[in-house]
Amino acid sequence: MERNNLYPIFLKTKSINVLIVGGGFVAEEKLTFLLKSSPDAHVTMVSPMFRAGTIELAKKGDVTLVTDRYNKRYLKGKHIVVATTDVPDVNVKVYKHCKKRSILVNVADNPPYCDFYMGGIVTKGNVKVAISTNGKSPTTAKRLRQFFEDVIPENVDDLVNNLNEYRKTIKGDFEQKVETLNKFTKGLIEKKDHND
């Protein structure tokens, strides 16, 4: 059976530099999801043109729009790059330039040219769930995102904050604290007996 071997990480996008190459619908979609999840993301976009929606969206975040064709000089100081142009040769060029510089790159809708995928994301306060289908089905990720948005309670953040305060009061070393918290939270995931 095929397995998803991707390793999920949660990036502090305020302290890294993201470049989006392109200014069309896909670029706007990537920026929308990025800012929805990380409103403080530090982003540069480079394209000969930008959609009106992208221009408005950029004003709401730390987004710099550069009206120009892609050039490898725009990779300087960048940590993550997303290529979204409708010209395959440009996207492949971006990919190759990034690989030479050890920059993580995602060529939209082209899995062989991706070091990472941008999955479905559910955020409820401090709780964030990321969903990946191994790049095979964005629609499934979307449906799972909608499912988790419904089933994760709105007050989950209260639980997280309360447990954080409780954790600070526990005595002992790391292992003892983990054991205490495991006992304390066990009831959260135990299945209820239907006869109760």
WOKA-V520895 format. One line per field, one symbol per residue. phi: phi as a letter, one per 30 degrees, with the letter a starting at -180 (. if undefined). burial: + if it has 16 or more other C-alpha atoms within 10 Angstrom, else -. A space follows every 10 residues. Layout:
phi=???
burial=???
This chain:
phi=.dbdcdcdbc ddddcbcccc ckbcdddddd dedddddbdc dcbcbbadbb dedddddddd bdbcccdadd bddddeiccb bbcbdccedd dddeeddddd chcdbbcehb edcbdaccdd bcbbidcbcc bbciicbedd ddddeddddd dddddddddd ddddddedcd cjdedddddd ddddceddcd dddddd
burial=---------- --+---++++ ++++++++-+ ++-++--+-+ +++++++-++ ---++-++-- +-+-++---+ ----+--+++ +++++----+ +--++-++-- --++++++-- --++++++++ +++------+ +++++--+-- ++-++---+- ---------- ---------- ------+--- +--------- ------
